[in-house]
Amino acid sequence: MLGIRCWGAMASLVFAGLLVVGLAGCGDPSDVGRTVPVVGKVTVNGKPVKAGSVSFRPDKSKGNTSVHEPYGEIDAEGNYKLYTGKKEGAPVGWYRVAVFAGEPVEINNVSGQAKWYANPKYAATDSSGLTVEVVEQPDLGVYDLKLTP
């Protein structure tokens, strides 16, 4: 009888342990981990960029080994908000930044040229020269991106 009672108690403990592990795994199905809000404004010569996107790429040279690339759309007032996967925000760390500051190429556009609001160099992290550190509690405006034409 004692063996059955011990077996029942042990089975309950194993089940409870599996339940805890299973529930812990349900917290972040995207595998992004913890993120913090990242919002900013993109301007060219002080005027808001009216369309485009912002991409933060982890800067491995500064210790950011994340495989996730936070991304956000620029609205008509020049504002952007980053998302990592489907999760709002970005993991903390250093990033190299690319900004596509322009209108998408229209299907009927024979020239295939985009309408750029800023220098096209900003569209690639290798040429943009933009780096940002995402932190827990940023100063106001720290994620604003000031570009040149």
C-alpha positions as CSV (number, residue, x, y, z in Angstrom):
1,M,0.0,0.0,0.0
2,L,2.9,2.4,0.8
3,G,4.4,1.7,-2.6
4,I,1.2,2.8,-4.4
5,R,0.9,5.9,-2.3
6,C,4.5,6.9,-3.0
7,W,4.1,6.1,-6.7
8,G,0.9,8.3,-6.8
9,A,2.7,11.2,-5.0
10,M,5.7,10.9,-7.4
11,A,3.5,10.8,-10.4
12,S,1.7,13.9,-9.2
13,L,5.1,15.7,-8.7
14,V,6.2,14.7,-12.2
15,F,2.9,15.9,-13.8
16,A,3.1,19.2,-11.9
17,G,6.7,19.6,-13.1
18,L,5.8,19.0,-16.7
19,L,2.8,21.4,-16.4
20,V,5.1,24.2,-15.1
21,V,7.6,23.5,-17.9
22,G,4.9,23.4,-20.5
23,L,3.3,26.7,-19.2
24,A,6.7,28.4,-19.1
25,G,7.2,27.6,-22.8
26,C,3.8,29.1,-23.7
27,G,4.9,32.6,-22.7
28,D,6.9,33.5,-25.8
29,P,6.1,31.3,-28.8
30,S,8.1,33.7,-31.1
31,D,11.3,32.9,-29.1
32,V,12.2,36.6,-29.2
33,G,12.6,36.9,-25.4
34,R,12.1,40.1,-23.5
35,T,11.7,43.3,-25.5
36,V,11.4,47.0,-24.6
37,P,9.4,49.7,-26.4
38,V,11.3,51.5,-29.2
39,V,9.6,54.5,-30.8
40,G,11.1,57.4,-32.7
41,K,10.7,60.0,-35.5
42,V,12.6,60.0,-38.8
43,T,13.4,63.5,-40.2
44,V,15.3,65.0,-43.1
45,N,16.6,68.5,-42.4
46,G,14.0,68.7,-39.5
47,K,11.0,67.7,-41.6
48,P,9.3,64.4,-41.1
49,V,9.8,61.6,-43.6
50,K,6.3,60.7,-44.9
51,A,6.8,57.0,-45.7
52,G,9.3,54.1,-45.5
53,S,10.6,51.7,-42.9
54,V,13.3,51.3,-40.3
55,S,15.3,48.1,-39.6
56,F,17.5,47.5,-36.6
57,R,20.2,44.8,-37.2
58,P,22.1,43.4,-34.2
59,D,25.6,44.8,-33.9
60,K,27.7,41.8,-33.1
61,S,30.8,43.9,-32.9
62,K,29.2,45.6,-29.8
63,G,28.1,42.3,-28.2
64,N,24.6,42.0,-29.6
65,T,24.3,38.3,-30.6
66,S,20.5,38.3,-31.2
67,V,19.3,36.7,-34.4
68,H,16.2,38.9,-34.5
69,E,15.9,42.1,-36.5
70,P,13.4,44.6,-35.2
71,Y,11.5,46.4,-37.9
72,G,9.0,49.2,-38.1
73,E,7.0,51.2,-40.7
74,I,7.3,55.0,-40.9
75,D,3.9,56.8,-40.8
76,A,2.9,60.1,-42.5
77,E,4.2,62.1,-39.6
78,G,7.6,60.4,-39.6
79,N,6.9,58.3,-36.5
80,Y,7.9,54.6,-36.2
81,K,7.5,51.8,-33.7
82,L,9.6,48.7,-33.7
83,Y,8.3,45.1,-33.7
84,T,10.5,42.0,-33.3
85,G,8.6,39.2,-35.0
86,K,5.0,39.9,-33.9
87,K,6.1,41.2,-30.6
88,E,6.2,45.0,-29.9
89,G,9.6,46.4,-29.1
90,A,13.1,45.2,-29.4
91,P,15.6,43.3,-27.2
92,V,18.1,45.5,-25.5
93,G,21.5,45.9,-27.1
94,W,23.4,47.7,-29.8
95,Y,22.0,47.9,-33.4
96,R,23.1,49.1,-36.8
97,V,20.2,50.9,-38.4
98,A,18.9,51.0,-42.0
99,V,16.2,53.4,-43.1
100,F,14.3,53.1,-46.3
101,A,13.0,56.7,-46.4
102,G,10.9,56.8,-49.5
103,E,7.8,55.8,-51.4
104,P,7.7,52.2,-52.7
105,V,8.2,51.7,-56.4
106,E,4.8,51.6,-58.1
107,I,4.0,48.8,-60.4
108,N,3.3,51.1,-63.4
109,N,6.6,53.1,-62.7
110,V,8.5,52.5,-66.0
111,S,11.8,53.9,-64.6
112,G,11.8,51.6,-61.6
113,Q,13.1,54.4,-59.4
114,A,11.8,55.0,-55.9
115,K,11.0,58.5,-54.6
116,W,13.6,59.0,-52.0
117,Y,13.1,61.5,-49.1
118,A,16.6,61.0,-47.8
119,N,20.0,59.9,-49.2
120,P,19.6,56.3,-50.4
121,K,22.8,55.5,-48.4
122,Y,20.6,55.1,-45.3
123,A,18.9,52.1,-46.8
124,A,21.8,49.8,-46.0
125,T,23.5,49.3,-42.6
126,D,26.9,49.2,-44.2
127,S,26.5,52.8,-45.5
128,S,24.0,54.5,-43.2
129,G,26.5,55.2,-40.4
130,L,23.5,54.9,-37.9
131,T,23.9,53.0,-34.7
132,V,21.5,52.9,-31.7
133,E,21.6,51.3,-28.3
134,V,18.3,50.0,-27.2
135,V,18.1,50.4,-23.4
136,E,15.6,49.7,-20.6
137,Q,14.7,53.3,-19.9
138,P,15.7,55.6,-22.8
139,D,15.9,59.4,-22.7
140,L,13.1,61.2,-24.7
141,G,14.0,61.3,-28.4
142,V,17.0,59.0,-28.2
143,Y,15.6,56.8,-31.0
144,D,14.9,59.8,-33.4
145,L,16.8,59.4,-36.6
146,K,18.0,62.6,-38.3
147,L,18.9,62.1,-41.9
148,T,20.2,64.2,-44.8
149,P,18.8,64.6,-48.3
